[in-house]
Amino acid sequence: MSTDELIAASAELAERAHGVSDRLAGITGRAAANGIEVTVNLDGMIIAVELSEEALRLPPDRLAAELTRLTHEAAAAALAEGVATLEPVAGEPLLALLTAQEPAPPPESAPTPPADEDFSAIESWALPR
């Protein structure tokens, strides 16, 4: 490849990539169920949570499990949109690398610790000598 061809390829890539980072920055994912709606950004960080009266009547462990599940679902949706945004720009090899490392789907519900465990006591091994 000559220098002129490399410069032309670089210009073409810059044109295809124009505005991609702005589009990626604006991507969000949403998931809703049981009166709960979670919105996350492309990083998977929660940016909004809406809880209906129905959601507030759920037991705390069930509410926490649903929030976790919906957050993972919304993050997966945002990631899929991000990959779709990058697809025309990234090219086949880079896109294959990005999609090959997708995390496994979250479990349906998070296990809840037994209610009788009390971790409030200070253990002797935790004290300085």
DSSP file (Angstrom, degrees, kcal/mol; ACC not computed):
  #  RESIDUE AA STRUCTURE BP1 BP2  ACC     N-H-->O    O-->H-N    N-H-->O    O-->H-N    TCO  KAPPA ALPHA  PHI   PSI    X-CA   Y-CA   Z-CA
    1    1 A M              0   0    0      0, 0.0     2,-0.1     0, 0.0     0, 0.0   0.000 360.0 360.0 360.0 132.0    0.0    0.0    0.0
    2    2 A S     >  -     0   0    0      1,-0.1     4,-2.2     4,-0.0     5,-0.2  -0.338 360.0-108.2 -83.1 168.2    1.4    3.4   -1.0
    3    3 A T  H  > S+     0   0    0      1,-0.2     4,-2.4     2,-0.2     5,-0.2   0.893 120.9  53.2 -62.1 -40.6    1.3    6.5    1.2
    4    4 A D  H  > S+     0   0    0      2,-0.2     4,-2.3     1,-0.2    -1,-0.2   0.895 109.6  48.1 -63.2 -39.8   -1.4    8.0   -1.0
    5    5 A E  H  > S+     0   0    0      2,-0.2     4,-2.6     1,-0.2    -1,-0.2   0.891 111.1  51.0 -67.4 -38.7   -3.6    4.9   -0.6
    6    6 A L  H  X S+     0   0    0     -4,-2.2     4,-2.3     2,-0.2    -2,-0.2   0.900 110.7  48.2 -64.7 -41.2   -3.0    5.0    3.1
    7    7 A I  H  X S+     0   0    0     -4,-2.4     4,-2.3     2,-0.2    -2,-0.2   0.903 112.4  49.1 -65.7 -41.7   -4.0    8.7    3.3
    8    8 A A  H  X S+     0   0    0     -4,-2.3     4,-2.2     2,-0.2    -2,-0.2   0.907 111.7  48.9 -64.6 -41.3   -7.1    8.0    1.2
    9    9 A A  H  X S+     0   0    0     -4,-2.6     4,-2.4     1,-0.2    -2,-0.2   0.893 110.9  51.1 -64.5 -39.4   -8.1    5.0    3.4
   10   10 A S  H  X S+     0   0    0     -4,-2.3     4,-2.4     2,-0.2    -2,-0.2   0.903 109.9  49.0 -64.0 -41.9   -7.6    7.2    6.5
   11   11 A A  H  X S+     0   0    0     -4,-2.3     4,-2.0     2,-0.2    -2,-0.2   0.893 111.1  50.3 -64.9 -39.8   -9.8    9.9    5.0
   12   12 A E  H  X S+     0   0    0     -4,-2.2     4,-2.4     2,-0.2    -2,-0.2   0.913 111.4  48.3 -64.5 -42.4  -12.5    7.3    4.2
   13   13 A L  H  X S+     0   0    0     -4,-2.4     4,-2.3     1,-0.2    -2,-0.2   0.909 110.2  51.6 -64.4 -42.1  -12.4    5.9    7.7
   14   14 A A  H  X S+     0   0    0     -4,-2.4     4,-0.6     1,-0.2    -1,-0.2   0.882 110.6  49.2 -61.9 -38.2  -12.6    9.4    9.2
   15   15 A E  H >< S+     0   0    0     -4,-2.0     3,-0.7     1,-0.2    -2,-0.2   0.918 112.7  46.4 -67.3 -43.7  -15.7   10.1    7.1
   16   16 A R  H 3< S+     0   0    0     -4,-2.4    -2,-0.2     1,-0.2    -1,-0.2   0.856 114.6  48.3 -66.0 -33.6  -17.4    6.9    8.1
   17   17 A A  H >< S+     0   0    0     -4,-2.3     3,-2.5    -5,-0.2     4,-0.4   0.531  79.3 129.2 -85.5  -6.2  -16.6    7.5   11.7
   18   18 A H  T << S+     0   0    0     -3,-0.7    -3,-0.1    -4,-0.6    -4,-0.0  -0.282  83.9   1.6 -55.3 122.0  -17.8   11.1   11.8
   19   19 A G  T 3> S+     0   0    0     -2,-0.1     4,-2.4     3,-0.0    -1,-0.3   0.420  93.3 121.6  83.8  -1.0  -20.2   11.5   14.7
   20   20 A V  H <> S+     0   0    0     -3,-2.5     4,-3.0     1,-0.2     5,-0.2   0.926  73.6  50.2 -62.6 -44.0  -19.8    7.9   16.0
   21   21 A S  H  > S+     0   0    0     -4,-0.4     4,-2.2     1,-0.2    -1,-0.2   0.872 110.8  50.0 -65.8 -33.4  -18.6    9.0   19.4
   22   22 A D  H  > S+     0   0    0      2,-0.2     4,-1.2     1,-0.2    -1,-0.2   0.914 112.5  47.4 -66.7 -41.6  -21.6   11.4   19.8
   23   23 A R  H  < S+     0   0    0     -4,-2.4     3,-0.4     1,-0.2     4,-0.3   0.912 112.6  49.2 -65.1 -41.5  -24.0    8.6   18.8
   24   24 A L  H >< S+     0   0    0     -4,-3.0     3,-1.3     1,-0.2    18,-0.3   0.898 107.3  55.2 -63.6 -40.1  -22.3    6.2   21.2
   25   25 A A  H 3< S+     0   0    0     -4,-2.2    -1,-0.2     1,-0.3    -2,-0.2   0.784 107.3  51.2 -64.1 -26.6  -22.5    8.8   24.0
   26   26 A G  T 3< S+     0   0    0     -4,-1.2     2,-0.3    -3,-0.4    -1,-0.3   0.444  83.3 116.0 -91.2   0.5  -26.3    9.1   23.5
   27   27 A I    <   +     0   0    0     -3,-1.3    15,-0.7    -4,-0.3     2,-0.3  -0.515  37.0 170.8 -76.3 133.9  -27.1    5.4   23.6
   28   28 A T  E     -A   41   0A   0     -2,-0.3     2,-0.4    13,-0.2    13,-0.2  -0.938  20.5-146.5-132.9 160.0  -29.3    4.1   26.4
   29   29 A G  E     -A   40   0A   0     11,-2.3    11,-2.5    -2,-0.3     2,-0.4  -0.972  13.1-164.3-125.6 144.7  -30.9    0.8   27.2
   30   30 A R  E     +A   39   0A   0     -2,-0.4     2,-0.3     9,-0.2     9,-0.2  -0.958  10.2 175.7-129.5 147.2  -34.3    0.3   28.9
   31   31 A A  E     -A   38   0A   0      7,-1.9     7,-2.7    -2,-0.4     2,-0.3  -0.985   7.9-176.0-146.3 143.9  -35.9   -2.6   30.5
   32   32 A A  E     +A   37   0A   0     -2,-0.3     2,-0.3     5,-0.2     5,-0.2  -0.997  14.3 141.2-144.2 145.7  -39.2   -2.8   32.4
   33   33 A A  E >   +A   36   0A   0      3,-2.1     3,-2.0    -2,-0.3    37,-0.1  -0.896  65.1  17.1-173.0 151.4  -41.3   -5.3   34.3
   34   34 A N  T 3  S-     0   0    0      1,-0.3    24,-0.1    -2,-0.3    18,-0.1   0.795 131.3 -52.6  52.8  35.0  -43.5   -5.5   37.4
   35   35 A G  T 3  S+     0   0    0      1,-0.2    17,-2.6    19,-0.1     2,-0.4   0.639 114.4 115.1  78.8  14.0  -43.9   -1.7   37.6
   36   36 A I  E <   -AB  33  51A   0     -3,-2.0    -3,-2.1    15,-0.2     2,-0.4  -0.960  41.4-174.2-118.5 133.0  -40.1   -1.1   37.5
   37   37 A E  E     -AB  32  50A   0     13,-2.4    13,-2.7    -2,-0.4     2,-0.4  -0.993   4.3-171.1-127.4 126.9  -38.3    0.7   34.6
   38   38 A V  E     -AB  31  49A   0     -7,-2.7    -7,-1.9    -2,-0.4     2,-0.4  -0.950   2.9-168.6-117.9 134.0  -34.5    0.9   34.5
   39   39 A T  E     +AB  30  48A   0      9,-2.7     8,-3.0    -2,-0.4     9,-1.6  -0.985   9.8 179.7-121.7 132.4  -32.5    3.0   32.1
   40   40 A V  E     -AB  29  46A   0    -11,-2.5   -11,-2.3    -2,-0.4     6,-0.2  -0.876  22.7-124.3-126.1 160.2  -28.8    2.6   31.7
   41   41 A N  E >   -A   28   0A   0      4,-2.0     3,-2.0    -2,-0.3   -13,-0.2  -0.289  48.0 -83.3 -89.8-175.1  -26.1    4.3   29.5
   42   42 A L  T 3  S+     0   0    0    -15,-0.7   -14,-0.1     1,-0.3    40,-0.1   0.767 129.9  59.2 -63.8 -25.7  -23.7    2.4   27.2
   43   43 A D  T 3  S-     0   0    0      2,-0.1    -1,-0.3     1,-0.0     3,-0.1   0.532 118.1-112.2 -77.9  -5.9  -21.4    1.8   30.2
   44   44 A G    <   +     0   0    0     -3,-2.0     2,-0.3     1,-0.3    31,-0.1   0.550  69.6 144.9  85.2   7.5  -24.3   -0.1   31.9
   45   45 A M        -     0   0    0      1,-0.1    -4,-2.0    30,-0.1    -1,-0.3  -0.639  56.6-111.8 -82.6 135.0  -24.5    2.6   34.6
   46   46 A I  E     +B   40   0A   0     -2,-0.3    -6,-0.3    -6,-0.2     3,-0.1  -0.477  40.1 168.8 -67.1 128.2  -28.0    3.3   35.9
   47   47 A I  E     +     0   0A   0     -8,-3.0     2,-0.3     1,-0.4    -7,-0.2   0.521  66.6  14.5-115.1 -13.7  -29.2    6.8   34.8
   48   48 A A  E     -B   39   0A   0     -9,-1.6    -9,-2.7     2,-0.0     2,-0.4  -0.955  53.9-174.7-160.5 142.7  -32.9    6.4   35.7
   49   49 A V  E     -B   38   0A   0     -2,-0.3     2,-0.5   -11,-0.2   -11,-0.2  -0.993   7.0-168.0-136.8 130.6  -35.2    4.2   37.8
   50   50 A E  E     -B   37   0A   0    -13,-2.7   -13,-2.4    -2,-0.4     2,-0.5  -0.984   4.1-169.8-120.9 128.4  -38.9    4.5   37.9
   51   51 A L  E     -B   36   0A   0     -2,-0.5   -15,-0.2   -15,-0.2   -16,-0.1  -0.969   6.4-156.1-119.5 124.9  -40.9    2.6   40.5
   52   52 A S     >  -     0   0    0    -17,-2.6     4,-2.0    -2,-0.5     5,-0.2  -0.331  38.7 -97.6 -86.5 175.9  -44.7    2.3   40.4
   53   53 A E  H  > S+     0   0    0      1,-0.2     4,-0.9     2,-0.2    -1,-0.1   0.882 126.6  57.6 -59.5 -38.3  -46.9    1.7   43.4
   54   54 A E  H >4 S+     0   0    0      1,-0.2     3,-0.7     2,-0.2     4,-0.3   0.917 106.7  47.5 -58.1 -44.9  -47.0   -2.0   42.3
   55   55 A A  H >4 S+     0   0    0    -20,-0.3     3,-1.4     1,-0.2    -1,-0.2   0.874 106.4  57.0 -65.7 -38.1  -43.2   -2.1   42.5
   56   56 A L  H 3< S+     0   0    0     -4,-2.0    -1,-0.2     1,-0.3    -2,-0.2   0.684 100.7  59.1 -69.7 -16.3  -43.1   -0.5   45.9
   57   57 A R  T << S+     0   0    0     -4,-0.9    -1,-0.3    -3,-0.7    -2,-0.2   0.549  83.7 104.7 -87.1  -7.5  -45.4   -3.3   47.2
   58   58 A L  S <  S-     0   0    0     -3,-1.4    -3,-0.0    -4,-0.3     5,-0.0  -0.413  86.2 -98.8 -69.7 147.8  -42.9   -6.0   46.3
   59   59 A P     >  -     0   0    0      0, 0.0     4,-2.6     0, 0.0     3,-0.4  -0.378  38.3-111.0 -61.0 148.5  -40.9   -7.6   49.1
   60   60 A P  H  > S+     0   0    0      0, 0.0     4,-2.6     0, 0.0     5,-0.2   0.859 116.4  50.3 -54.1 -41.7  -37.4   -5.9   49.4
   61   61 A D  H  > S+     0   0    0      1,-0.2     4,-2.1     2,-0.2    49,-0.2   0.881 112.8  46.5 -67.7 -35.4  -35.5   -9.0   48.2
   62   62 A R  H  > S+     0   0    0     -3,-0.4     4,-2.5     2,-0.2    -1,-0.2   0.899 112.1  50.8 -70.7 -40.9  -37.8   -9.4   45.2
   63   63 A L  H  X S+     0   0    0     -4,-2.6     4,-2.6     2,-0.2    -2,-0.2   0.928 111.8  47.9 -60.9 -45.5  -37.5   -5.7   44.4
   64   64 A A  H  X S+     0   0    0     -4,-2.6     4,-2.3    -5,-0.2    -2,-0.2   0.912 112.0  49.4 -62.3 -43.3  -33.7   -5.9   44.6
   65   65 A A  H  X S+     0   0    0     -4,-2.1     4,-2.7     2,-0.2    -1,-0.2   0.909 112.3  47.8 -63.7 -41.8  -33.6   -9.0   42.4
   66   66 A E  H  X S+     0   0    0     -4,-2.5     4,-3.0     2,-0.2     5,-0.3   0.908 110.7  51.3 -66.1 -41.8  -35.9   -7.4   39.8
   67   67 A L  H  X S+     0   0    0     -4,-2.6     4,-2.1     2,-0.2    -2,-0.2   0.920 112.8  46.4 -60.4 -43.0  -33.7   -4.2   39.8
   68   68 A T  H  X S+     0   0    0     -4,-2.3     4,-2.2     2,-0.2    -2,-0.2   0.946 114.4  46.7 -63.8 -48.9  -30.6   -6.3   39.2
   69   69 A R  H  X S+     0   0    0     -4,-2.7     4,-2.2     1,-0.2    -2,-0.2   0.919 114.3  46.7 -60.6 -45.6  -32.2   -8.4   36.5
   70   70 A L  H  X S+     0   0    0     -4,-3.0     4,-2.7     2,-0.2    -1,-0.2   0.848 109.1  55.1 -68.1 -34.1  -33.6   -5.3   34.7
   71   71 A T  H  X S+     0   0    0     -4,-2.1     4,-2.3    -5,-0.3    -1,-0.2   0.922 110.3  45.9 -63.5 -43.5  -30.3   -3.5   34.9
   72   72 A H  H  X S+     0   0    0     -4,-2.2     4,-2.2     2,-0.2    -2,-0.2   0.903 113.3  50.1 -64.6 -40.6  -28.5   -6.4   33.2
   73   73 A E  H  X S+     0   0    0     -4,-2.2     4,-1.8     2,-0.2    -2,-0.2   0.917 112.2  46.6 -63.7 -43.9  -31.3   -6.6   30.6
   74   74 A A  H  X S+     0   0    0     -4,-2.7     4,-2.4     1,-0.2    -1,-0.2   0.888 111.0  52.5 -66.2 -39.1  -31.1   -2.8   29.9
   75   75 A A  H  X S+     0   0    0     -4,-2.3     4,-2.6     1,-0.2    -2,-0.2   0.891 108.0  51.2 -64.1 -39.1  -27.3   -3.0   29.7
   76   76 A A  H  X S+     0   0    0     -4,-2.2     4,-2.3     2,-0.2    -1,-0.2   0.890 110.2  49.7 -64.5 -38.5  -27.5   -5.8   27.2
   77   77 A A  H  X S+     0   0    0     -4,-1.8     4,-2.0     2,-0.2    -2,-0.2   0.914 111.8  47.8 -66.0 -42.5  -29.9   -3.7   25.1
   78   78 A A  H  X S+     0   0    0     -4,-2.4     4,-2.4     2,-0.2    -2,-0.2   0.909 111.7  50.6 -64.4 -41.7  -27.5   -0.7   25.2
   79   79 A L  H  X S+     0   0    0     -4,-2.6     4,-2.6     2,-0.2     5,-0.2   0.912 108.6  51.6 -62.9 -42.7  -24.5   -2.9   24.3
   80   80 A A  H  X S+     0   0    0     -4,-2.3     4,-2.2     1,-0.2    -1,-0.2   0.899 111.1  47.9 -61.5 -40.2  -26.4   -4.4   21.3
   81   81 A E  H  X S+     0   0    0     -4,-2.0     4,-1.9     2,-0.2    -1,-0.2   0.886 110.7  52.0 -67.6 -37.5  -27.2   -0.9   20.1
   82   82 A G  H  X S+     0   0    0     -4,-2.4     4,-2.0     2,-0.2    -2,-0.2   0.913 109.9  48.1 -63.5 -43.0  -23.6    0.2   20.6
   83   83 A V  H  X S+     0   0    0     -4,-2.6     4,-1.8     1,-0.2    -2,-0.2   0.910 110.6  51.7 -63.5 -42.0  -22.3   -2.7   18.5
   84   84 A A  H  < S+     0   0    0     -4,-2.2    -1,-0.2     1,-0.2    -2,-0.2   0.852 109.3  51.2 -63.1 -33.9  -24.9   -1.9   15.8
   85   85 A T  H  < S+     0   0    0     -4,-1.9     4,-0.3     1,-0.2    -1,-0.2   0.879 114.0  43.4 -69.2 -38.3  -23.6    1.7   15.8
   86   86 A L  H >X S+     0   0    0     -4,-2.0     4,-3.7     1,-0.2     3,-1.2   0.734  92.3  87.0 -78.7 -22.8  -20.0    0.5   15.4
   87   87 A E  H 3X S+     0   0    0     -4,-1.8     4,-1.2     1,-0.3    -1,-0.2   0.858  89.0  45.2 -50.1 -48.9  -20.7   -2.1   12.8
   88   88 A P  H 34 S+     0   0    0      0, 0.0    -1,-0.3     0, 0.0    -2,-0.1   0.760 124.4  35.5 -69.3 -20.6  -20.5    0.1    9.7
   89   89 A V  H <4 S+     0   0    0     -3,-1.2    -2,-0.2    -4,-0.3    -3,-0.1   0.847 112.0  54.5 -97.8 -41.5  -17.3    1.8   11.0
   90   90 A A  H  < S-     0   0    0     -4,-3.7     4,-0.5     1,-0.1    -3,-0.2   0.830  92.4-142.4 -70.0 -34.2  -15.4   -1.0   12.8
   91   91 A G     X  -     0   0    0     -4,-1.2     4,-2.2    -5,-0.4     5,-0.2  -0.066  33.2 -65.7  86.1 164.2  -15.3   -3.5   10.0
   92   92 A E  H  > S+     0   0    0      1,-0.2     4,-2.4     2,-0.2     5,-0.2   0.886 126.4  48.5 -58.8 -50.1  -15.5   -7.3   10.3
   93   93 A P  H  > S+     0   0    0      0, 0.0     4,-1.7     0, 0.0    -1,-0.2   0.927 116.1  42.3 -63.2 -44.8  -12.4   -8.2   12.3
   94   94 A L  H  > S+     0   0    0     -4,-0.5     4,-2.3     2,-0.2    -2,-0.2   0.902 114.2  51.6 -68.2 -40.2  -12.8   -5.6   15.0
   95   95 A L  H  X S+     0   0    0     -4,-2.2     4,-2.5     1,-0.2     5,-0.2   0.895 107.9  52.4 -63.8 -40.2  -16.6   -6.3   15.3
   96   96 A A  H  X S+     0   0    0     -4,-2.4     4,-1.5    -5,-0.2    -1,-0.2   0.894 110.0  49.5 -61.8 -39.6  -15.9  -10.0   15.6
   97   97 A L  H  X S+     0   0    0     -4,-1.7     4,-0.6    -5,-0.2    -2,-0.2   0.913 112.2  47.9 -64.8 -43.1  -13.5   -9.2   18.5
   98   98 A L  H >< S+     0   0    0     -4,-2.3     3,-0.6     1,-0.2    -2,-0.2   0.908 115.5  42.7 -65.2 -43.0  -16.0   -7.0   20.2
   99   99 A T  H >< S+     0   0    0     -4,-2.5     3,-1.0     1,-0.2    -1,-0.2   0.697 101.9  68.5 -80.9 -18.6  -18.9   -9.4   20.0
  100  100 A A  H 3< S+     0   0    0     -4,-1.5    -1,-0.2     1,-0.2    -2,-0.2   0.707  98.8  52.3 -71.7 -18.9  -16.8  -12.5   20.9
  101  101 A Q  T << S+     0   0    0     -3,-0.6    -1,-0.2    -4,-0.6    -2,-0.1   0.026  73.2 141.9-109.1  27.1  -16.4  -11.2   24.5
  102  102 A E    <   -     0   0    0     -3,-1.0    -3,-0.1     1,-0.1    -4,-0.0  -0.460  55.2-111.4 -67.7 139.2  -20.0  -10.5   25.4
  103  103 A P        -     0   0    0      0, 0.0    -1,-0.1     0, 0.0    -2,-0.0  -0.283  34.7 -96.9 -69.5 157.1  -20.7  -11.4   29.0
  104  104 A A        -     0   0    0      1,-0.1     0, 0.0     0, 0.0     0, 0.0  -0.390  50.6 -91.8 -68.0 150.4  -23.0  -14.3   29.9
  105  105 A P        -     0   0    0      0, 0.0    -1,-0.1     0, 0.0     3,-0.1  -0.323  48.1-103.9 -63.4 148.3  -26.6  -13.4   30.6
  106  106 A P        -     0   0    0      0, 0.0     4,-0.0     0, 0.0   -37,-0.0  -0.277  41.5 -92.8 -69.5 157.6  -27.4  -12.7   34.3
  107  107 A P        -     0   0    0      0, 0.0     3,-0.1     0, 0.0     0, 0.0  -0.306  37.4-109.2 -65.5 157.7  -29.2  -15.3   36.4
  108  108 A E  S    S+     0   0    0      1,-0.2     2,-0.3    -3,-0.1   -39,-0.1   0.881  98.2   4.4 -58.3 -41.6  -33.0  -15.0   36.6
  109  109 A S  S    S-     0   0    0    -41,-0.1    -1,-0.2   -40,-0.1   -43,-0.1  -0.998  78.1-114.4-146.4 146.8  -32.9  -13.9   40.2
  110  110 A A        -     0   0    0     -2,-0.3   -45,-0.1   -49,-0.2     2,-0.1  -0.552  38.1-110.0 -78.0 140.2  -30.1  -13.1   42.7
  111  111 A P        -     0   0    0      0, 0.0    -1,-0.1     0, 0.0     0, 0.0  -0.426  29.8-134.8 -68.3 145.8  -29.8  -15.5   45.6
  112  112 A T        -     0   0    0     -2,-0.1     3,-0.1    -3,-0.0   -51,-0.0  -0.855  17.9-118.4-103.6 137.0  -30.7  -13.9   48.9
  113  113 A P        -     0   0    0      0, 0.0    -1,-0.0     0, 0.0     0, 0.0  -0.356  42.7 -87.6 -69.5 152.2  -28.6  -14.4   52.0
  114  114 A P    >   -     0   0    0      0, 0.0     3,-1.2     0, 0.0     0, 0.0  -0.319  32.0-132.0 -59.1 142.2  -30.1  -16.2   55.0
  115  115 A A  T 3  S+     0   0    0      1,-0.2     0, 0.0    -3,-0.1     0, 0.0   0.719  99.9  63.7 -70.5 -21.4  -31.9  -13.8   57.3
  116  116 A D  T 3  S+     0   0    0      2,-0.0     2,-0.4     0, 0.0    -1,-0.2   0.506  73.9 108.9 -86.6  -1.8  -30.2  -15.2   60.4
  117  117 A E    <   -     0   0    0     -3,-1.2     2,-0.5     2,-0.0     0, 0.0  -0.611  49.0-169.3 -76.6 129.4  -26.6  -14.2   59.5
  118  118 A D        +     0   0    0     -2,-0.4     3,-0.3     1,-0.1    -2,-0.0  -0.954  17.3 171.1-122.9 111.5  -25.4  -11.4   61.6
  119  119 A F        +     0   0    0     -2,-0.5    -1,-0.1     1,-0.2    -2,-0.0   0.123  54.0  99.2-103.8  19.9  -22.1   -9.8   60.5
  120  120 A S        +     0   0    0      2,-0.1    -1,-0.2     0, 0.0     2,-0.1   0.722  59.0  92.8 -81.8 -20.4  -22.3   -6.9   63.0
  121  121 A A  S    S-     0   0    0     -3,-0.3     2,-0.5     1,-0.1    -3,-0.0  -0.470  80.9-119.4 -74.3 143.9  -19.9   -8.5   65.5
  122  122 A I        -     0   0    0     -2,-0.1     2,-0.3     2,-0.0    -1,-0.1  -0.723  26.1-138.9 -83.3 126.9  -16.2   -7.6   65.2
  123  123 A E    >   -     0   0    0     -2,-0.5     3,-1.4     1,-0.1     4,-0.4  -0.624  11.9-128.1 -85.1 144.9  -14.1  -10.7   64.6
  124  124 A S  G >  S+     0   0    0      1,-0.3     3,-1.3    -2,-0.3    -1,-0.1   0.828 107.2  61.3 -63.9 -31.7  -10.8  -10.9   66.5
  125  125 A W  G 3  S+     0   0    0      1,-0.2    -1,-0.3    -3,-0.0    -3,-0.0   0.695  99.5  58.1 -68.3 -16.5   -8.9  -11.6   63.3
  126  126 A A  G <  S+     0   0    0     -3,-1.4    -1,-0.2     2,-0.1    -2,-0.2   0.556  87.8  92.9 -89.5  -8.5  -10.0   -8.2   62.0
  127  127 A L  S <  S-     0   0    0     -3,-1.3     2,-0.1    -4,-0.4    -3,-0.0  -0.628  82.7-110.9 -88.9 144.0   -8.5   -6.3   64.9
  128  128 A P              0   0    0      0, 0.0    -1,-0.1     0, 0.0    -2,-0.1  -0.390 360.0 360.0 -67.5 149.3   -4.9   -4.8   64.6
  129  129 A R              0   0    0     -2,-0.1    -2,-0.0     0, 0.0     0, 0.0   0.436 360.0 360.0 -95.3 360.0   -2.4   -6.5   66.9
